[in-house]
Each structure stands twice: as C-alpha cells, then as structure tokens.
Amino acid sequence: MKRKMGRILFLGLLILTSCVVSSQSIFGDWKTIDDRTGKPKAVISIYEKDGLMYGHIVKILEKGKENALCSKCDGEMKNEPILGMTIIEGAEHHGKGIYKGDTLFDPEQAMTFRCKIWLNPDNTNELRVRGYLAFIYRTQTWIRVQG
C-alpha cells in the first residue's frame, strides 16, 4: 500500500511540474493589448521553428476589422489580409527567456521594428513585447490565452 501511494504521489508531482513548466513557456497564443487604449486587438500565435521565434496573427478581436487588409503596406503585402500575417520573424533566444530580433511588424502602421520579447517575471501570463525604432521604444503587455 505504501509503495502504491508513493507512486501515486510521484505521478501527481510529475503532472503538476509539467503543468507549471508549460505555463511558463513563451510559446503559445497571446492576446495583444493596445498600450494606448487598453483594448484587445488580436491573438498572436508564438512558436519556435529551427530554434528561432516566430509569431503570426490567428484572430482579430477588434470589431469591424476581422477582415482588414494591409492597405498601408508596400510590395507583395499591399492589400493582403492582416489575419494570418507573420509579425515576428526569426527572433533569437538571448538567455533567461529573452528573445531579440529585427522583425516585429505592425500592419496598422506598416512598419517593422527591432524587438525584445520576454515573460513578465512577476506574472508568467503576461508577455512583454518591446518594439524599437532607433532610440525610441514602446512596450506592450500581451495576455496569455488560456485553453
């Protein structure tokens, strides 16, 4: 009986540990929050490919903009649907859960920024996304999409 109880306890701890570790991952779906209005804008799926971070738009949350096109974009992206666009490309891991890259694309402004992305150390359900243009930067807090 003791041995069986020990196995059950071990299995429970293993499951709990795996849940905690997975909830701290930077990868998954994140709801973007406009840092000026405080309103949710979109859901971004952040994933790893070949050791680099990528993110694309999987849902637009703003009413009336669900089928928006990138009207300000140039070249082959001109008038392409914003839904499905890759907005983070090839960000590299720089240790301690920090990713940095040269491609954080804002389809509303049709601008590309350098970026730094990391989990909030006080709340792993918040992702800090900072876009840089020269010496100027803005930081948004994105919220983990549960489920």
VMD Tcl script that builds the backbone (N, CA, C; Angstrom):
set m [mol new atoms 441]
animate dup $m
set s [atomselect $m all]
$s set {name element resname resid chain x y z} {
  {N N MET 1 A 0.813 -1.193 0.000}
  {CA C MET 1 A 0.000 0.000 0.000}
  {C C MET 1 A 0.861 1.263 0.000}
  {N N LYS 2 A 1.947 1.245 0.819}
  {CA C LYS 2 A 2.837 2.402 0.873}
  {C C LYS 2 A 3.480 2.649 -0.492}
  {N N ARG 3 A 3.885 1.562 -1.128}
  {CA C ARG 3 A 4.548 1.672 -2.434}
  {C C ARG 3 A 3.591 2.267 -3.472}
  {N N LYS 4 A 2.339 1.812 -3.458}
  {CA C LYS 4 A 1.333 2.318 -4.393}
  {C C LYS 4 A 1.070 3.803 -4.136}
  {N N MET 5 A 0.968 4.185 -2.875}
  {CA C MET 5 A 0.744 5.588 -2.513}
  {C C MET 5 A 1.916 6.451 -2.963}
  {N N GLY 6 A 3.127 5.921 -2.824}
  {CA C GLY 6 A 4.321 6.646 -3.268}
  {C C GLY 6 A 4.315 6.884 -4.767}
  {N N ARG 7 A 3.894 5.872 -5.520}
  {CA C ARG 7 A 3.811 6.006 -6.983}
  {C C ARG 7 A 2.770 7.053 -7.382}
  {N N ILE 8 A 1.629 7.007 -6.701}
  {CA C ILE 8 A 0.568 7.974 -6.997}
  {C C ILE 8 A 1.052 9.388 -6.683}
  {N N LEU 9 A 1.708 9.565 -5.562}
  {CA C LEU 9 A 2.245 10.871 -5.184}
  {C C LEU 9 A 3.273 11.344 -6.206}
  {N N PHE 10 A 4.171 10.435 -6.619}
  {CA C PHE 10 A 5.194 10.772 -7.615}
  {C C PHE 10 A 4.545 11.184 -8.929}
  {N N LEU 11 A 3.544 10.412 -9.389}
  {CA C LEU 11 A 2.851 10.731 -10.632}
  {C C LEU 11 A 2.163 12.090 -10.529}
  {N N GLY 12 A 1.540 12.350 -9.385}
  {CA C GLY 12 A 0.883 13.654 -9.184}
  {C C GLY 12 A 1.871 14.803 -9.246}
  {N N LEU 13 A 3.019 14.651 -8.624}
  {CA C LEU 13 A 4.060 15.691 -8.660}
  {C C LEU 13 A 4.589 15.883 -10.068}
  {N N LEU 14 A 4.750 14.784 -10.807}
  {CA C LEU 14 A 5.225 14.860 -12.187}
  {C C LEU 14 A 4.253 15.653 -13.056}
  {N N ILE 15 A 2.967 15.362 -12.907}
  {CA C ILE 15 A 1.938 16.088 -13.677}
  {C C ILE 15 A 1.919 17.555 -13.282}
  {N N LEU 16 A 1.965 17.854 -12.000}
  {CA C LEU 16 A 1.972 19.237 -11.523}
  {C C LEU 16 A 3.186 19.991 -12.053}
  {N N THR 17 A 4.360 19.373 -12.005}
  {CA C THR 17 A 5.581 20.004 -12.510}
  {C C THR 17 A 5.462 20.295 -13.998}
  {N N SER 18 A 4.929 19.361 -14.759}
  {CA C SER 18 A 4.811 19.583 -16.196}
  {C C SER 18 A 3.831 20.708 -16.493}
  {N N CYS 19 A 2.768 20.841 -15.701}
  {CA C CYS 19 A 1.815 21.939 -15.893}
  {C C CYS 19 A 2.464 23.283 -15.598}
  {N N VAL 20 A 3.237 23.367 -14.524}
  {CA C VAL 20 A 3.911 24.615 -14.157}
  {C C VAL 20 A 4.916 25.002 -15.235}
  {N N VAL 21 A 5.708 24.054 -15.708}
  {CA C VAL 21 A 6.714 24.345 -16.727}
  {C C VAL 21 A 6.050 24.818 -18.012}
  {N N SER 22 A 4.971 24.155 -18.446}
  {CA C SER 22 A 4.339 24.542 -19.699}
  {C C SER 22 A 3.669 25.907 -19.585}
  {N N SER 23 A 3.170 26.279 -18.398}
  {CA C SER 23 A 2.522 27.571 -18.259}
  {C C SER 23 A 3.539 28.712 -18.279}
  {N N GLN 24 A 4.816 28.390 -18.126}
  {CA C GLN 24 A 5.842 29.416 -18.135}
  {C C GLN 24 A 6.501 29.569 -19.501}
  {N N SER 25 A 6.038 28.847 -20.486}
  {CA C SER 25 A 6.623 28.935 -21.816}
  {C C SER 25 A 6.199 30.233 -22.495}
  {N N ILE 26 A 7.106 30.779 -23.250}
  {CA C ILE 26 A 6.822 31.987 -24.018}
  {C C ILE 26 A 6.005 31.643 -25.263}
  {N N PHE 27 A 6.017 30.359 -25.623}
  {CA C PHE 27 A 5.317 29.916 -26.829}
  {C C PHE 27 A 3.857 29.617 -26.516}
  {N N GLY 28 A 2.991 29.935 -27.470}
  {CA C GLY 28 A 1.557 29.736 -27.310}
  {C C GLY 28 A 0.813 30.924 -27.894}
  {N N ASP 29 A -0.442 31.051 -27.506}
  {CA C ASP 29 A -1.289 32.130 -28.024}
  {C C ASP 29 A -1.369 33.274 -27.016}
  {N N TRP 30 A -1.247 34.496 -27.551}
  {CA C TRP 30 A -1.225 35.707 -26.717}
  {C C TRP 30 A -2.187 36.741 -27.282}
  {N N LYS 31 A -2.959 37.362 -26.393}
  {CA C LYS 31 A -3.870 38.437 -26.775}
  {C C LYS 31 A -3.121 39.750 -26.676}
  {N N THR 32 A -3.056 40.477 -27.791}
  {CA C THR 32 A -2.380 41.770 -27.779}
  {C C THR 32 A -3.312 42.814 -27.169}
  {N N ILE 33 A -2.713 43.703 -26.402}
  {CA C ILE 33 A -3.459 44.791 -25.768}
  {C C ILE 33 A -2.828 46.105 -26.227}
  {N N ASP 34 A -3.643 46.978 -26.805}
  {CA C ASP 34 A -3.139 48.268 -27.259}
  {C C ASP 34 A -2.672 49.072 -26.044}
  {N N ASP 35 A -1.408 49.487 -26.048}
  {CA C ASP 35 A -0.861 50.206 -24.889}
  {C C ASP 35 A -1.418 51.619 -24.766}
  {N N ARG 36 A -2.080 52.122 -25.780}
  {CA C ARG 36 A -2.665 53.464 -25.702}
  {C C ARG 36 A -4.117 53.430 -25.248}
  {N N THR 37 A -4.884 52.433 -25.764}
  {CA C THR 37 A -6.315 52.375 -25.443}
  {C C THR 37 A -6.650 51.339 -24.373}
  {N N GLY 38 A -5.769 50.362 -24.173}
  {CA C GLY 38 A -6.022 49.288 -23.220}
  {C C GLY 38 A -6.968 48.222 -23.751}
  {N N LYS 39 A -7.340 48.313 -25.029}
  {CA C LYS 39 A -8.293 47.367 -25.603}
  {C C LYS 39 A -7.563 46.223 -26.324}
  {N N PRO 40 A -8.153 45.015 -26.276}
  {CA C PRO 40 A -7.558 43.893 -27.004}
  {C C PRO 40 A -7.697 44.084 -28.504}
  {N N LYS 41 A -6.644 43.670 -29.234}
  {CA C LYS 41 A -6.644 43.875 -30.682}
  {C C LYS 41 A -6.629 42.573 -31.477}
  {N N ALA 42 A -5.794 41.618 -31.057}
  {CA C ALA 42 A -5.635 40.397 -31.850}
  {C C ALA 42 A -5.085 39.287 -30.969}
  {N N VAL 43 A -5.085 38.076 -31.520}
  {CA C VAL 43 A -4.430 36.943 -30.885}
  {C C VAL 43 A -3.277 36.536 -31.787}
  {N N ILE 44 A -2.093 36.442 -31.179}
  {CA C ILE 44 A -0.876 36.071 -31.900}
  {C C ILE 44 A -0.431 34.699 -31.413}
  {N N SER 45 A -0.151 33.814 -32.337}
  {CA C SER 45 A 0.412 32.509 -32.002}
  {C C SER 45 A 1.928 32.614 -32.118}
  {N N ILE 46 A 2.614 32.407 -30.997}
  {CA C ILE 46 A 4.074 32.471 -30.978}
  {C C ILE 46 A 4.599 31.041 -30.914}
  {N N TYR 47 A 5.514 30.726 -31.830}
  {CA C TYR 47 A 6.022 29.366 -31.922}
  {C C TYR 47 A 7.511 29.380 -32.247}
  {N N GLU 48 A 8.131 28.211 -32.069}
  {CA C GLU 48 A 9.550 28.058 -32.349}
  {C C GLU 48 A 9.728 27.237 -33.616}
  {N N LYS 49 A 10.636 27.685 -34.460}
  {CA C LYS 49 A 10.963 26.971 -35.693}
  {C C LYS 49 A 12.466 27.094 -35.906}
  {N N ASP 50 A 13.139 25.969 -35.993}
  {CA C ASP 50 A 14.590 25.937 -36.186}
  {C C ASP 50 A 15.334 26.755 -35.131}
  {N N GLY 51 A 14.828 26.723 -33.895}
  {CA C GLY 51 A 15.478 27.403 -32.788}
  {C C GLY 51 A 15.209 28.901 -32.707}
  {N N LEU 52 A 14.364 29.430 -33.587}
  {CA C LEU 52 A 14.031 30.857 -33.601}
  {C C LEU 52 A 12.548 31.052 -33.286}
  {N N MET 53 A 12.200 32.250 -32.839}
  {CA C MET 53 A 10.815 32.578 -32.506}
  {C C MET 53 A 10.124 33.258 -33.683}
  {N N TYR 54 A 8.879 32.837 -33.896}
  {CA C TYR 54 A 8.026 33.434 -34.919}
  {C C TYR 54 A 6.655 33.682 -34.306}
  {N N GLY 55 A 5.899 34.575 -34.904}
  {CA C GLY 55 A 4.539 34.814 -34.443}
  {C C GLY 55 A 3.668 35.274 -35.590}
  {N N HIS 56 A 2.462 34.736 -35.652}
  {CA C HIS 56 A 1.527 35.182 -36.690}
  {C C HIS 56 A 0.149 35.419 -36.076}
  {N N ILE 57 A -0.627 36.224 -36.760}
  {CA C ILE 57 A -1.949 36.631 -36.292}
  {C C ILE 57 A -2.947 35.512 -36.581}
  {N N VAL 58 A -3.593 35.004 -35.516}
  {CA C VAL 58 A -4.568 33.924 -35.693}
  {C C VAL 58 A -6.012 34.397 -35.508}
  {N N LYS 59 A -6.181 35.595 -34.914}
  {CA C LYS 59 A -7.532 36.117 -34.725}
  {C C LYS 59 A -7.465 37.625 -34.536}
  {N N ILE 60 A -8.385 38.329 -35.153}
  {CA C ILE 60 A -8.505 39.775 -34.953}
  {C C ILE 60 A -9.705 40.004 -34.037}
  {N N LEU 61 A -9.478 40.730 -32.941}
  {CA C LEU 61 A -10.506 40.925 -31.917}
  {C C LEU 61 A -11.276 42.233 -32.059}
  {N N GLU 62 A -10.748 43.184 -32.818}
  {CA C GLU 62 A -11.405 44.477 -32.976}
  {C C GLU 62 A -12.626 44.334 -33.877}
  {N N LYS 63 A -13.760 44.775 -33.368}
  {CA C LYS 63 A -14.998 44.717 -34.148}
  {C C LYS 63 A -14.844 45.503 -35.446}
  {N N GLY 64 A -15.290 44.899 -36.534}
  {CA C GLY 64 A -15.247 45.558 -37.837}
  {C C GLY 64 A -13.915 45.441 -38.550}
  {N N LYS 65 A -12.894 44.892 -37.894}
  {CA C LYS 65 A -11.578 44.781 -38.524}
  {C C LYS 65 A -11.165 43.326 -38.761}
  {N N GLU 66 A -12.116 42.400 -38.575}
  {CA C GLU 66 A -11.811 40.982 -38.694}
  {C C GLU 66 A -11.255 40.610 -40.076}
  {N N ASN 67 A -11.666 41.325 -41.110}
  {CA C ASN 67 A -11.224 41.032 -42.478}
  {C C ASN 67 A -10.365 42.156 -43.055}
  {N N ALA 68 A -9.713 42.908 -42.171}
  {CA C ALA 68 A -8.919 44.067 -42.608}
  {C C ALA 68 A -7.777 43.651 -43.525}
  {N N LEU 69 A -7.457 44.540 -44.435}
  {CA C LEU 69 A -6.334 44.356 -45.352}
  {C C LEU 69 A -5.224 45.321 -44.977}
  {N N CYS 70 A -4.013 44.974 -45.322}
  {CA C CYS 70 A -2.868 45.832 -45.015}
  {C C CYS 70 A -2.757 46.907 -46.107}
  {N N SER 71 A -3.602 47.920 -45.985}
  {CA C SER 71 A -3.675 48.957 -47.017}
  {C C SER 71 A -2.448 49.863 -47.037}
  {N N LYS 72 A -1.751 50.008 -45.906}
  {CA C LYS 72 A -0.560 50.861 -45.851}
  {C C LYS 72 A 0.712 50.125 -46.253}
  {N N CYS 73 A 0.606 48.806 -46.412}
  {CA C CYS 73 A 1.797 48.006 -46.755}
  {C C CYS 73 A 2.259 48.281 -48.179}
  {N N ASP 74 A 3.532 48.003 -48.422}
  {CA C ASP 74 A 4.111 48.126 -49.755}
  {C C ASP 74 A 4.356 46.743 -50.341}
  {N N GLY 75 A 4.644 46.717 -51.624}
  {CA C GLY 75 A 5.077 45.488 -52.285}
  {C C GLY 75 A 4.047 44.381 -52.250}
  {N N GLU 76 A 4.527 43.155 -52.065}
  {CA C GLU 76 A 3.643 41.994 -52.130}
  {C C GLU 76 A 2.658 41.901 -50.965}
  {N N MET 77 A 2.892 42.664 -49.898}
  {CA C MET 77 A 1.965 42.657 -48.760}
  {C C MET 77 A 0.833 43.669 -48.930}
  {N N LYS 78 A 0.934 44.540 -49.915}
  {CA C LYS 78 A -0.085 45.561 -50.161}
  {C C LYS 78 A -1.449 44.906 -50.333}
  {N N ASN 79 A -2.417 45.336 -49.524}
  {CA C ASN 79 A -3.794 44.870 -49.559}
  {C C ASN 79 A -3.966 43.377 -49.280}
  {N N GLU 80 A -2.991 42.773 -48.620}
  {CA C GLU 80 A -3.113 41.379 -48.188}
  {C C GLU 80 A -3.856 41.341 -46.849}
  {N N PRO 81 A -4.562 40.229 -46.560}
  {CA C PRO 81 A -5.267 40.124 -45.271}
  {C C PRO 81 A -4.289 40.184 -44.097}
  {N N ILE 82 A -4.665 40.928 -43.072}
  {CA C ILE 82 A -3.845 41.010 -41.862}
  {C C ILE 82 A -3.936 39.688 -41.089}
  {N N LEU 83 A -5.114 39.085 -41.089}
  {CA C LEU 83 A -5.285 37.786 -40.457}
  {C C LEU 83 A -4.367 36.775 -41.149}
  {N N GLY 84 A -3.538 36.117 -40.368}
  {CA C GLY 84 A -2.592 35.142 -40.919}
  {C C GLY 84 A -1.203 35.696 -41.158}
  {N N MET 85 A -1.033 37.016 -41.069}
  {CA C MET 85 A 0.282 37.624 -41.300}
  {C C MET 85 A 1.278 37.231 -40.224}
  {N N THR 86 A 2.510 36.998 -40.650}
  {CA C THR 86 A 3.605 36.771 -39.712}
  {C C THR 86 A 4.115 38.137 -39.284}
  {N N ILE 87 A 4.105 38.389 -37.967}
  {CA C ILE 87 A 4.533 39.705 -37.489}
  {C C ILE 87 A 5.835 39.641 -36.690}
  {N N ILE 88 A 6.242 38.422 -36.273}
  {CA C ILE 88 A 7.527 38.237 -35.599}
  {C C ILE 88 A 8.279 37.194 -36.412}
  {N N GLU 89 A 9.486 37.547 -36.857}
  {CA C GLU 89 A 10.251 36.620 -37.692}
  {C C GLU 89 A 11.662 36.448 -37.172}
  {N N GLY 90 A 11.998 35.219 -36.833}
  {CA C GLY 90 A 13.381 34.847 -36.547}
  {C C GLY 90 A 14.014 35.500 -35.337}
  {N N ALA 91 A 13.245 35.752 -34.278}
  {CA C ALA 91 A 13.838 36.312 -33.056}
  {C C ALA 91 A 14.690 35.236 -32.379}
  {N N GLU 92 A 15.858 35.639 -31.890}
  {CA C GLU 92 A 16.805 34.706 -31.290}
  {C C GLU 92 A 16.725 34.730 -29.772}
  {N N HIS 93 A 16.942 33.573 -29.168}
  {CA C HIS 93 A 16.962 33.460 -27.711}
  {C C HIS 93 A 18.275 34.037 -27.189}
  {N N HIS 94 A 18.183 34.910 -26.195}
  {CA C HIS 94 A 19.370 35.552 -25.622}
  {C C HIS 94 A 19.536 35.207 -24.147}
  {N N GLY 95 A 19.041 34.041 -23.749}
  {CA C GLY 95 A 19.170 33.616 -22.359}
  {C C GLY 95 A 18.108 34.209 -21.471}
  {N N LYS 96 A 17.844 33.526 -20.353}
  {CA C LYS 96 A 16.874 33.963 -19.341}
  {C C LYS 96 A 15.511 34.275 -19.937}
  {N N GLY 97 A 15.104 33.551 -20.997}
  {CA C GLY 97 A 13.778 33.714 -21.584}
  {C C GLY 97 A 13.587 34.975 -22.403}
  {N N ILE 98 A 14.669 35.640 -22.764}
  {CA C ILE 98 A 14.578 36.875 -23.557}
  {C C ILE 98 A 14.863 36.543 -25.017}
  {N N TYR 99 A 14.010 37.063 -25.895}
  {CA C TYR 99 A 14.194 36.908 -27.340}
  {C C TYR 99 A 14.358 38.291 -27.944}
  {N N LYS 100 A 15.274 38.386 -28.918}
  {CA C LYS 100 A 15.500 39.649 -29.618}
  {C C LYS 100 A 15.540 39.378 -31.112}
  {N N GLY 101 A 15.048 40.358 -31.877}
  {CA C GLY 101 A 15.051 40.194 -33.321}
  {C C GLY 101 A 14.931 41.522 -34.041}
  {N N ASP 102 A 14.997 41.423 -35.355}
  {CA C ASP 102 A 14.915 42.611 -36.200}
  {C C ASP 102 A 13.543 42.776 -36.859}
  {N N THR 103 A 12.639 41.823 -36.635}
  {CA C THR 103 A 11.364 41.877 -37.331}
  {C C THR 103 A 10.179 41.718 -36.396}
  {N N LEU 104 A 9.650 42.851 -35.966}
  {CA C LEU 104 A 8.356 42.924 -35.294}
  {C C LEU 104 A 7.538 43.864 -36.172}
  {N N PHE 105 A 6.596 43.314 -36.916}
  {CA C PHE 105 A 5.854 44.075 -37.912}
  {C C PHE 105 A 4.513 44.528 -37.363}
  {N N ASP 106 A 4.214 45.815 -37.532}
  {CA C ASP 106 A 2.927 46.383 -37.143}
  {C C ASP 106 A 2.148 46.669 -38.429}
  {N N PRO 107 A 1.153 45.827 -38.759}
  {CA C PRO 107 A 0.429 46.029 -40.018}
  {C C PRO 107 A -0.414 47.304 -40.055}
  {N N GLU 108 A -0.834 47.820 -38.896}
  {CA C GLU 108 A -1.597 49.069 -38.890}
  {C C GLU 108 A -0.753 50.239 -39.368}
  {N N GLN 109 A 0.504 50.268 -38.959}
  {CA C GLN 109 A 1.406 51.338 -39.358}
  {C C GLN 109 A 2.247 50.953 -40.570}
  {N N ALA 110 A 2.221 49.653 -40.926}
  {CA C ALA 110 A 3.060 49.100 -41.992}
  {C C ALA 110 A 4.534 49.428 -41.716}
  {N N MET 111 A 4.931 49.192 -40.459}
  {CA C MET 111 A 6.308 49.469 -40.041}
  {C C MET 111 A 6.902 48.237 -39.381}
  {N N THR 112 A 8.207 48.076 -39.580}
  {CA C THR 112 A 8.937 46.981 -38.960}
  {C C THR 112 A 9.891 47.553 -37.920}
  {N N PHE 113 A 9.898 46.924 -36.746}
  {CA C PHE 113 A 10.711 47.375 -35.628}
  {C C PHE 113 A 11.664 46.268 -35.200}
  {N N ARG 114 A 12.753 46.637 -34.550}
  {CA C ARG 114 A 13.553 45.662 -33.814}
  {C C ARG 114 A 12.750 45.332 -32.565}
  {N N CYS 115 A 12.984 44.154 -31.971}
  {CA C CYS 115 A 12.159 43.797 -30.830}
  {C C CYS 115 A 12.922 43.063 -29.737}
  {N N LYS 116 A 12.339 43.131 -28.551}
  {CA C LYS 116 A 12.769 42.368 -27.390}
  {C C LYS 116 A 11.488 41.831 -26.767}
  {N N ILE 117 A 11.459 40.520 -26.495}
  {CA C ILE 117 A 10.252 39.874 -26.004}
  {C C ILE 117 A 10.625 38.985 -24.820}
  {N N TRP 118 A 9.871 39.103 -23.711}
  {CA C TRP 118 A 10.158 38.295 -22.533}
  {C C TRP 118 A 8.898 38.160 -21.685}
  {N N LEU 119 A 8.867 37.084 -20.864}
  {CA C LEU 119 A 7.775 36.910 -19.917}
  {C C LEU 119 A 7.951 37.876 -18.759}
  {N N ASN 120 A 6.846 38.378 -18.245}
  {CA C ASN 120 A 6.877 39.193 -17.043}
  {C C ASN 120 A 7.324 38.270 -15.900}
  {N N PRO 121 A 8.436 38.573 -15.232}
  {CA C PRO 121 A 8.910 37.682 -14.172}
  {C C PRO 121 A 7.947 37.589 -12.987}
  {N N ASP 122 A 7.072 38.572 -12.824}
  {CA C ASP 122 A 6.109 38.571 -11.724}
  {C C ASP 122 A 4.791 37.885 -12.095}
  {N N ASN 123 A 4.559 37.682 -13.390}
  {CA C ASN 123 A 3.312 37.068 -13.842}
  {C C ASN 123 A 3.563 36.425 -15.204}
  {N N THR 124 A 3.753 35.115 -15.236}
  {CA C THR 124 A 4.093 34.431 -16.491}
  {C C THR 124 A 2.920 34.329 -17.454}
  {N N ASN 125 A 1.777 34.906 -17.092}
  {CA C ASN 125 A 0.660 35.000 -18.033}
  {C C ASN 125 A 0.674 36.331 -18.764}
  {N N GLU 126 A 1.748 37.090 -18.569}
  {CA C GLU 126 A 1.939 38.359 -19.277}
  {C C GLU 126 A 3.246 38.305 -20.060}
  {N N LEU 127 A 3.165 38.734 -21.291}
  {CA C LEU 127 A 4.333 38.786 -22.167}
  {C C LEU 127 A 4.647 40.246 -22.454}
  {N N ARG 128 A 5.889 40.639 -22.261}
  {CA C ARG 128 A 6.323 42.000 -22.584}
  {C C ARG 128 A 6.875 41.990 -24.008}
  {N N VAL 129 A 6.355 42.879 -24.836}
  {CA C VAL 129 A 6.780 42.983 -26.234}
  {C C VAL 129 A 7.197 44.423 -26.466}
  {N N ARG 130 A 8.483 44.617 -26.715}
  {CA C ARG 130 A 9.030 45.961 -26.896}
  {C C ARG 130 A 9.499 46.114 -28.338}
  {N N GLY 131 A 9.015 47.164 -28.993}
  {CA C GLY 131 A 9.442 47.495 -30.354}
  {C C GLY 131 A 10.339 48.710 -30.327}
  {N N TYR 132 A 11.464 48.630 -31.060}
  {CA C TYR 132 A 12.455 49.716 -31.092}
  {C C TYR 132 A 12.524 50.326 -32.485}
  {N N LEU 133 A 12.618 51.633 -32.528}
  {CA C LEU 133 A 12.910 52.364 -33.748}
  {C C LEU 133 A 13.949 53.406 -33.351}
  {N N ALA 134 A 15.190 53.159 -33.739}
  {CA C ALA 134 A 16.323 53.977 -33.294}
  {C C ALA 134 A 16.389 53.949 -31.768}
  {N N PHE 135 A 16.311 55.104 -31.105}
  {CA C PHE 135 A 16.397 55.155 -29.647}
  {C C PHE 135 A 15.030 55.202 -28.976}
  {N N ILE 136 A 13.989 55.189 -29.779}
  {CA C ILE 136 A 12.627 55.269 -29.257}
  {C C ILE 136 A 12.056 53.862 -29.179}
  {N N TYR 137 A 11.318 53.577 -28.081}
  {CA C TYR 137 A 10.683 52.269 -27.985}
  {C C TYR 137 A 9.343 52.379 -27.285}
  {N N ARG 138 A 8.508 51.364 -27.542}
  {CA C ARG 138 A 7.228 51.203 -26.857}
  {C C ARG 138 A 7.137 49.759 -26.410}
  {N N THR 139 A 6.546 49.569 -25.241}
  {CA C THR 139 A 6.372 48.228 -24.708}
  {C C THR 139 A 4.894 47.957 -24.492}
  {N N GLN 140 A 4.446 46.816 -24.992}
  {CA C GLN 140 A 3.080 46.369 -24.751}
  {C C GLN 140 A 3.118 45.147 -23.843}
  {N N THR 141 A 2.028 44.932 -23.137}
  {CA C THR 141 A 1.846 43.715 -22.359}
  {C C THR 141 A 0.769 42.896 -23.044}
  {N N TRP 142 A 1.140 41.676 -23.438}
  {CA C TRP 142 A 0.188 40.754 -24.043}
  {C C TRP 142 A -0.221 39.745 -22.977}
  {N N ILE 143 A -1.443 39.247 -23.075}
  {CA C ILE 143 A -2.005 38.342 -22.076}
  {C C ILE 143 A -2.126 36.933 -22.666}
  {N N ARG 144 A -1.671 35.938 -21.892}
  {CA C ARG 144 A -1.750 34.555 -22.352}
  {C C ARG 144 A -3.206 34.151 -22.567}
  {N N VAL 145 A -3.480 33.505 -23.689}
  {CA C VAL 145 A -4.817 32.973 -23.976}
  {C C VAL 145 A -4.874 31.592 -23.343}
  {N N GLN 146 A -5.810 31.414 -22.439}
  {CA C GLN 146 A -5.953 30.144 -21.732}
  {C C GLN 146 A -6.792 29.176 -22.563}
  {N N GLY 147 A -6.409 27.898 -22.497}
  {CA C GLY 147 A -7.225 26.858 -23.112}
  {C C GLY 147 A -6.850 26.583 -24.465}
}
mol reanalyze $m
mol bondsrecalc $m
mol representation Tube
mol addrep $m
